[in-house]
């Protein structure tokens, strides 16, 4: 029989993440939503309390969580502040290619510095003319002796200005194009790495995104992950894992919006009765609650499917990502509507949740691209 209950250790993990989110993130979320700055104070505390780099093995300084358990923690971050949650989780996005392809010596070297500095990392895939179209990446890293000479332009890079390391995708042989796409670990302080000013965004303002330009950056040969030409496969395997995290973040946003609007509606008196006495409102809340539960179940299944080593896990992570993020947008919009004028103000936080939810439908592949991934998966 299928069992949807969490184990004792999982319940303790959820409690740990929830406590951190309420105690550390919640008091500063409005500050970072206004300033748009990188939340270094939260990152440092997350390192101190063992909440960074969740899927890196313990021997290298991580938590050693599987995708399912990591998703449980990410939901708690999303329920308090998706922007700061992404600042925490985006480092794990950048480290996922390390999990997939780095050798022990590389992990020891890279993670040693990252843990010592309590630093962040950035995943550098998107370019001005290549986002979902990974095969159109034009950045190149040409091997010369014991170095690769990296040139290119990346855009919408989360954590860029704060990063110790950049995980960069670039062609190793422009004549072979996408077939030569490779993955490199680039220290952000190397000469020739230019971080442009951060982008000003509508939502998830507790995380930072920048453009990066690479000008003849000399990357040591030993910083290549896997082999030349494996970059496309590494990138796709990365998304198979991390899209479940975006789904979990979306569930957290939707859950918080539901809880906030439900509590407000039960206590708001109109025409001598709580707003929930109005059938139109109560039905909206019922639909919101159902969508949150369905999104969580889809997220859990995607994580479980990957951990079981079943074929084509990307189909399920794409399903979870697009459905949960669509739900987050729908539920946060409805939460604002249920709460009326109060929902539209900053006082209750649901307008922030609505702004934050929108980006979940866009990054790590737009939801239209997720449908393309799913259709290819089911037609195989």
C-alpha positions in Angstrom: 0.0 0.0 0.0 1.2 3.5 -0.8 2.2 5.6 2.3 2.2 9.4 2.0 3.3 9.9 5.6 6.8 11.3 6.3 9.4 9.5 8.3 10.5 10.8 11.7 13.8 12.1 10.2 11.9 13.8 7.4 9.5 15.5 9.9 12.6 16.7 11.8 14.1 18.0 8.6 10.9 19.9 7.8 10.8 21.4 11.3 14.5 22.4 11.0 13.9 24.3 7.7 10.7 25.8 8.9 12.3 27.1 12.1 15.2 28.6 10.1 12.8 30.2 7.6 10.6 31.7 10.4 13.5 32.8 12.6 16.1 34.0 10.1 14.4 34.7 6.8 11.1 36.1 7.8 12.4 39.1 9.8 14.5 40.3 6.8 12.4 39.3 3.8 10.8 42.7 3.3 14.1 44.5 3.6 15.6 42.4 0.7 12.4 42.6 -1.3 12.8 46.4 -1.2 16.5 46.6 -1.6 17.0 43.8 -4.2 20.4 43.0 -2.6 22.0 39.6 -2.1 21.1 38.3 1.4 24.5 37.5 2.7 23.5 37.5 6.4 21.0 34.7 5.6 23.6 32.7 3.6 26.2 32.8 6.4 23.7 31.7 9.0 22.5 28.9 6.7 26.1 27.7 6.5 26.4 27.9 10.3 23.3 25.8 10.8 24.0 23.2 8.1 21.4 24.2 5.6 23.6 25.0 2.5 24.5 22.8 -0.4 21.9 20.2 0.7 22.6 17.6 -2.0 26.4 17.6 -1.7 27.7 14.5 0.2 28.5 15.1 3.9 32.2 14.2 3.3 32.5 17.4 1.2 30.6 19.6 3.6 27.0 19.2 2.4 23.9 17.8 3.9 23.8 14.6 1.8 20.1 14.9 1.1 18.3 13.2 -1.7 16.0 15.1 -4.0 12.9 14.2 -2.1 14.2 15.5 1.3 15.7 18.6 -0.3 12.3 19.4 -1.8 10.7 19.2 1.7 13.1 21.8 2.9 12.7 24.0 -0.2 8.9 24.2 0.3 9.5 25.7 3.7 11.8 28.4 2.2 9.2 29.1 -0.5 6.5 29.5 2.2 8.4 32.4 3.8 10.3 34.1 1.0 10.9 32.6 -2.5 13.5 35.2 -3.4 15.8 34.4 -0.4 15.0 30.8 -0.8 16.3 30.9 -4.4 19.5 32.7 -3.2 20.0 29.6 -1.0 19.0 27.0 -3.5 20.6 28.6 -6.6 24.0 27.6 -5.2 22.9 24.0 -5.2 21.7 24.5 -8.8 25.3 25.5 -9.7 26.7 22.6 -7.8 24.4 20.0 -9.4 26.7 19.5 -12.4 29.4 18.9 -9.8 27.3 16.1 -8.3 26.7 14.7 -11.7 30.2 14.9 -13.2 32.9 16.1 -10.8 35.6 13.6 -9.7 36.5 13.4 -6.0 39.6 15.6 -6.3 37.5 18.3 -7.9 34.8 18.1 -5.3 37.4 18.3 -2.5 39.1 21.3 -4.1 36.1 23.3 -5.1 33.9 22.5 -2.0 36.9 23.2 0.3 37.1 26.8 -0.8 33.3 27.3 -1.0 32.8 26.0 2.6 35.7 28.0 3.9 34.4 31.2 2.4 30.7 30.3 3.2 30.3 31.3 -0.4 27.7 31.2 -3.2 27.9 29.7 -6.7 26.1 30.5 -10.0 24.9 28.4 -12.8 25.8 30.0 -16.1 23.8 28.6 -19.0 21.5 31.3 -20.4 22.8 33.8 -23.0 21.2 36.8 -24.8 20.2 34.5 -27.7 20.1 31.1 -25.9 17.9 30.4 -23.0 15.7 27.3 -23.4 17.5 26.7 -26.7 20.7 25.4 -25.1 22.0 24.1 -28.4 22.4 27.8 -29.5 24.9 28.7 -26.8 27.8 30.7 -28.4 30.2 31.1 -25.5 33.4 29.2 -26.3 36.3 27.8 -24.4 39.2 26.9 -26.6 41.9 24.6 -25.2 45.5 26.0 -25.4 48.0 24.0 -23.5 47.0 23.5 -19.9 44.2 26.1 -20.1 40.9 26.8 -21.8 40.5 30.4 -23.1 36.9 31.3 -22.2 35.0 34.1 -24.1 31.3 34.7 -24.1 28.3 36.5 -22.6 25.8 35.1 -20.1 22.5 36.6 -19.0 20.0 36.2 -16.1 22.6 34.5 -13.9 21.3 34.0 -10.4 23.9 34.7 -7.6 26.4 36.0 -10.2 27.7 39.1 -8.3 28.0 37.1 -5.1 29.5 33.9 -6.5 32.8 32.3 -5.6 32.4 29.8 -8.5 30.6 30.0 -11.8 29.5 26.8 -13.4 29.8 27.7 -17.1 28.6 26.0 -20.3 30.6 26.8 -23.4 31.6 25.3 -26.7 35.0 23.7 -26.8 35.1 23.6 -30.6 33.0 26.2 -32.4 33.2 24.1 -35.6 31.4 21.3 -33.9 28.9 23.7 -32.3 26.5 22.2 -29.7 28.1 18.8 -30.0 31.2 20.3 -28.3 29.3 22.0 -25.5 31.2 21.5 -22.3 30.9 22.4 -18.6 33.6 24.3 -16.6 34.0 25.4 -13.0 35.3 29.0 -13.2 36.5 30.9 -10.1 34.6 34.2 -10.3 37.8 36.2 -9.4 39.8 35.1 -12.4 41.0 38.0 -14.6 38.6 38.7 -17.5 35.4 37.9 -15.6 33.2 40.9 -15.9 30.0 41.0 -13.7 27.5 43.6 -15.0 25.1 45.5 -12.6 22.3 43.4 -11.2 18.9 43.4 -13.0 15.9 45.1 -11.4 13.0 42.7 -11.2 9.3 42.6 -10.4 9.5 39.7 -7.9 11.9 37.4 -6.1 13.9 40.5 -5.3 15.7 38.7 -2.5 17.8 37.1 -5.1 20.2 38.8 -7.6 20.6 38.2 -11.3 23.4 39.7 -13.5 24.9 39.5 -16.9 28.4 38.2 -17.1 31.0 38.7 -19.9 34.1 36.6 -20.2 37.1 38.2 -21.9 39.9 35.7 -22.6 39.5 34.0 -19.2 42.1 31.4 -18.6 40.4 28.4 -17.0 42.7 25.5 -15.9 42.2 22.2 -17.8 41.5 20.4 -14.5 38.3 22.6 -14.1 36.5 20.8 -16.9 33.7 18.7 -15.6 33.5 15.3 -17.3 34.8 15.3 -20.8 34.6 17.8 -23.7 31.2 17.5 -25.5 29.3 16.3 -22.4 27.9 19.7 -21.5 24.5 19.3 -23.1 23.9 16.0 -21.3 25.1 17.5 -18.0 22.8 20.5 -18.4 19.8 18.3 -19.1 20.6 15.9 -16.2 20.9 19.0 -14.0 17.4 20.2 -14.9 16.0 16.7 -14.4 16.9 17.1 -10.7 16.5 20.8 -10.1 13.1 21.4 -11.7 11.6 19.4 -8.8 13.1 22.0 -6.5 11.3 24.8 -8.4 8.1 22.9 -8.0 8.6 22.6 -4.3 9.4 26.3 -4.0 6.1 27.0 -5.9 4.2 24.7 -3.6 5.5 26.7 -0.6 4.5 30.0 -2.2 1.0 28.7 -2.9 0.6 27.2 0.5 1.5 30.5 2.2 -0.9 32.4 0.0 -3.7 30.0 0.8 -3.0 30.0 4.6 -2.8 33.9 4.7 -6.0 34.4 2.7 -7.9 31.7 4.5 -7.1 33.1 7.9 -8.0 36.6 6.7 -11.3 35.5 5.3 -12.3 33.6 8.5 -11.7 36.8 10.5 -13.0 39.4 8.2 -16.7 40.3 9.0 -18.9 41.6 6.3 -22.7 41.8 6.4 -22.6 40.4 9.9 -20.7 37.2 9.1 -17.2 36.1 8.1 -16.3 36.4 4.5 -16.1 32.6 4.3 -19.9 32.5 4.7 -20.0 33.8 1.1 -20.2 30.7 -1.1 -18.3 32.4 -3.9 -15.3 33.0 -1.6 -15.5 29.6 0.1 -15.5 27.8 -3.2 -12.4 29.8 -4.3 -10.6 28.7 -1.1 -11.7 25.1 -1.7 -10.2 25.2 -5.2 -7.0 26.8 -4.0 -6.6 24.1 -1.3 -7.1 21.4 -3.8 -4.6 22.8 -6.2 -2.0 23.1 -3.5 -2.4 19.5 -2.5 -2.2 18.3 -6.1 0.9 20.3 -6.8 2.6 18.8 -3.7 1.7 15.3 -4.7 3.1 15.9 -8.2 6.3 17.3 -6.8 6.7 14.3 -4.4 6.1 11.9 -7.2 8.7 13.6 -9.4 11.3 13.4 -6.6 10.4 9.8 -5.9 10.5 8.9 -9.5 14.1 10.2 -9.9 15.3 8.6 -6.7 14.0 5.2 -7.8 16.2 5.4 -10.9 13.3 5.0 -13.3 13.6 5.9 -17.0 13.0 9.4 -18.3 12.7 11.3 -14.9 12.8 14.6 -16.8 9.2 14.1 -17.9 8.0 14.0 -14.3 10.1 16.9 -13.1 8.9 19.0 -16.0 5.3 18.0 -15.1 5.8 19.0 -11.5 7.6 22.3 -12.4 5.0 23.6 -14.8 2.0 22.4 -12.8 3.2 23.6 -9.4 4.3 27.0 -10.7 1.1 27.5 -12.6 -0.7 26.7 -9.4 1.4 29.2 -7.4 0.4 31.9 -9.9 -3.3 30.9 -9.8 -3.5 30.6 -6.0 -1.6 33.8 -5.2 -3.8 35.7 -7.7 -6.9 34.3 -6.0 -5.5 35.1 -2.6 -5.2 38.8 -3.6 -8.7 38.7 -4.9 -10.1 37.0 -1.8 -8.5 39.7 0.4 -9.5 42.6 -1.8 -7.8 45.9 -1.0 -5.9 44.3 1.9 -4.5 41.7 -0.5 -3.2 44.5 -2.9 -1.2 46.2 -0.1 2.2 45.1 1.2 0.7 44.7 4.7 -0.2 41.0 4.3 2.4 39.8 1.9 0.2 38.1 -0.7 1.0 40.7 -3.3 4.7 39.8 -2.9 3.8 36.1 -3.2 2.0 36.9 -6.4 5.1 38.7 -7.8 7.4 36.0 -6.7 5.2 33.2 -8.2 5.5 34.6 -11.7 9.2 33.9 -12.0 8.7 30.3 -11.2 6.8 30.0 -14.5 9.8 31.3 -16.3 13.2 30.2 -15.0 14.8 26.8 -15.5 12.8 26.6 -18.7 9.5 28.4 -19.3 6.3 26.4 -18.7 5.7 26.3 -22.5 9.1 24.6 -22.8 8.1 22.2 -20.0 5.1 21.1 -22.1 7.5 20.5 -25.0 9.7 18.3 -22.7 6.7 16.4 -21.5 5.3 15.8 -25.0 8.7 14.4 -26.2 8.8 12.2 -23.1 5.4 10.7 -23.5 5.9 10.2 -27.3 9.1 8.2 -26.9 
